[in-house]
Amino acid sequence: MATEEPKYTLLGKSEPFELRAYAPQIVAEVKVDGDLDAASNQGFRLIAAFIFGKNQVSEKIAMTAPVGIESSKSSENAGNQWTVSFVMPAEYTLASLPKPLDPQVKIRELPAENKAVIAFSGFYNEEKVKEKTQALRDWMQTKNLKPRGEPQFARYNPPWTLPFMRRNEVMIQVQE
């Protein structure tokens, strides 16, 4: 069975870049510390526990893709802090989604938004994500698209997926 992904409409494309209009969505997210890889793994485990039944009704929630990772650095926090998120299946509303038992797992609704995206395959590391993020920023500038918020790194595949079959993306929300 295919893994559910967030719904979007393609507004424009010039390989490897896309401009997408995303429908509103609900995310489960956690804030974690560490480098990109450690934070990704720790955040994944915390949210996976929630969707595998560590919630108020012990209900299993279908796995979705991608796992989103974005820097949550602020002026008072100079360290490496990340927000790791899963988009919840479209069948849920804020009212119908089971509540997490772990207080670190937060549920939030995102409005419809446009995002500029660059896709790439293979392994990822902080350096590669920075390189792809800069390429996306450069493309956005040529298209007169103004960024809003922090870039988000999205990974779609389990760790055992062969590198050439992996799908990764960097997404940046675009000001309307």
C-alpha positions as CSV (number, residue, x, y, z in Angstrom):
1,M,0.0,0.0,0.0
2,A,1.3,3.4,-0.9
3,T,2.4,5.8,1.9
4,E,0.2,8.9,2.0
5,E,1.9,12.2,1.2
6,P,0.6,15.8,1.6
7,K,-1.7,17.0,-1.2
8,Y,-0.4,19.8,-3.4
9,T,-1.0,21.4,-6.8
10,L,2.1,22.0,-9.0
11,L,2.3,25.7,-9.9
12,G,5.5,25.6,-11.8
13,K,8.5,23.4,-12.5
14,S,12.1,23.7,-13.8
15,E,14.1,20.6,-12.9
16,P,15.0,20.0,-10.1
17,F,12.9,22.9,-8.8
18,E,9.1,23.0,-8.2
19,L,6.7,25.6,-6.9
20,R,3.8,23.8,-5.1
21,A,0.5,24.9,-3.5
22,Y,-0.1,22.7,-0.4
23,A,-3.5,22.1,1.1
24,P,-4.0,22.7,4.8
25,Q,-2.5,19.9,6.9
26,I,-2.1,18.7,10.5
27,V,1.4,17.8,11.8
28,A,2.7,16.1,14.8
29,E,6.1,17.6,15.8
30,V,8.8,17.6,18.4
31,K,11.8,19.8,19.2
32,V,15.1,17.9,19.6
33,D,18.7,18.8,20.0
34,G,21.8,17.5,18.2
35,D,23.2,17.4,14.7
36,L,20.8,16.9,11.7
37,D,21.2,13.1,11.7
38,A,20.8,12.6,15.5
39,A,17.9,15.0,15.7
40,S,16.2,13.3,12.8
41,N,16.5,9.9,14.4
42,Q,15.4,11.0,17.9
43,G,12.5,13.1,16.6
44,F,11.4,10.2,14.3
45,R,11.4,7.8,17.3
46,L,9.3,10.2,19.5
47,I,6.6,10.8,16.8
48,A,6.7,7.1,15.7
49,A,5.8,6.1,19.2
50,F,2.8,8.4,19.1
51,I,1.5,7.1,15.7
52,F,2.2,3.4,16.7
53,G,-0.2,3.8,19.7
54,K,1.4,6.0,22.4
55,N,-1.7,8.2,22.5
56,Q,-4.8,8.6,24.6
57,V,-6.8,5.9,22.8
58,S,-3.9,3.6,21.9
59,E,-4.9,4.0,18.2
60,K,-2.4,3.2,15.5
61,I,-2.2,6.1,12.9
62,A,-1.0,5.3,9.4
63,M,2.6,6.3,8.5
64,T,2.9,9.2,6.1
65,A,5.8,10.7,4.2
66,P,7.9,12.8,4.4
67,V,9.6,13.2,7.7
68,G,10.2,17.0,8.0
69,I,13.2,18.5,9.7
70,E,13.7,22.2,10.2
71,S,16.1,24.3,12.2
72,S,14.5,25.9,15.2
73,K,17.4,28.2,16.1
74,S,16.5,31.4,17.9
75,S,18.5,34.2,19.4
76,E,18.4,32.7,22.9
77,N,19.3,29.2,21.6
78,A,22.6,29.2,19.8
79,G,22.8,25.4,19.8
80,N,21.5,22.9,17.2
81,Q,17.8,22.6,17.8
82,W,15.5,21.0,15.3
83,T,11.8,20.6,14.8
84,V,11.0,17.1,13.4
85,S,7.4,16.6,12.0
86,F,5.1,14.1,10.4
87,V,2.1,15.1,8.4
88,M,-1.0,13.3,9.8
89,P,-3.2,11.4,7.4
90,A,-5.8,13.6,5.7
91,E,-8.7,11.6,7.3
92,Y,-8.0,13.3,10.6
93,T,-9.1,16.7,12.0
94,L,-7.7,18.3,15.1
95,A,-10.8,17.0,17.0
96,S,-10.6,13.4,15.7
97,L,-6.8,12.9,16.0
98,P,-5.8,11.0,19.1
99,K,-3.9,13.1,21.7
100,P,-0.3,12.2,22.3
101,L,0.7,10.8,25.7
102,D,4.2,12.3,25.4
103,P,4.1,16.0,26.2
104,Q,7.0,16.6,23.8
105,V,4.8,15.7,20.8
106,K,2.7,18.7,19.8
107,I,-0.1,18.7,17.2
108,R,-0.6,21.8,15.1
109,E,-2.6,22.7,12.0
110,L,-0.8,24.4,9.1
111,P,-2.7,26.6,6.7
112,A,-2.6,26.2,2.9
113,E,0.8,27.5,1.8
114,N,3.0,27.7,-1.3
115,K,6.5,26.2,-1.1
116,A,9.5,26.2,-3.4
117,V,11.1,22.8,-3.5
118,I,14.3,21.1,-4.7
119,A,14.4,17.3,-4.9
120,F,17.5,15.1,-4.7
121,S,18.4,11.5,-4.3
122,G,21.1,9.7,-2.3
123,F,22.4,10.0,1.2
124,Y,22.1,13.3,3.0
125,N,24.2,15.2,5.5
126,E,24.1,18.8,6.8
127,E,26.5,19.9,4.1
128,K,24.5,18.5,1.3
129,V,21.3,20.0,2.7
130,K,23.0,23.4,3.0
131,E,24.2,23.1,-0.6
132,K,20.6,22.2,-1.9
133,T,19.1,25.0,0.3
134,Q,21.4,27.6,-1.3
135,A,20.6,26.3,-4.8
136,L,16.9,26.6,-4.0
137,R,17.3,30.1,-2.6
138,D,19.2,31.1,-5.8
139,W,16.4,29.7,-7.9
140,M,13.7,31.5,-5.9
141,Q,15.6,34.8,-6.4
142,T,15.6,34.3,-10.2
143,K,11.8,33.8,-10.0
144,N,11.2,36.7,-7.6
145,L,9.9,34.4,-4.9
146,K,10.3,35.7,-1.4
147,P,11.1,33.2,1.3
148,R,9.1,33.0,4.6
149,G,10.4,31.1,7.6
150,E,13.2,28.5,7.9
151,P,13.9,25.9,5.1
152,Q,12.6,22.4,5.8
153,F,14.4,19.2,4.9
154,A,12.1,16.4,4.0
155,R,13.0,12.7,3.7
156,Y,10.6,10.2,2.2
157,N,12.2,6.8,2.6
158,P,13.2,4.4,5.4
159,P,16.9,4.2,6.1
160,W,17.3,0.8,4.4
161,T,16.3,2.3,1.0
162,L,19.1,2.1,-1.6
163,P,20.7,5.6,-2.0
164,F,19.9,6.0,-5.7
165,M,16.2,5.3,-4.8
166,R,16.0,7.8,-2.0
167,R,13.9,10.9,-2.3
168,N,14.9,14.0,-0.3
169,E,13.7,17.5,-0.7
170,V,14.4,21.0,0.7
171,M,11.3,23.2,0.9
172,I,11.0,26.9,1.6
173,Q,7.6,28.5,2.3
174,V,6.9,31.4,-0.2
175,Q,5.3,34.7,0.8
176,E,2.0,35.2,-1.0
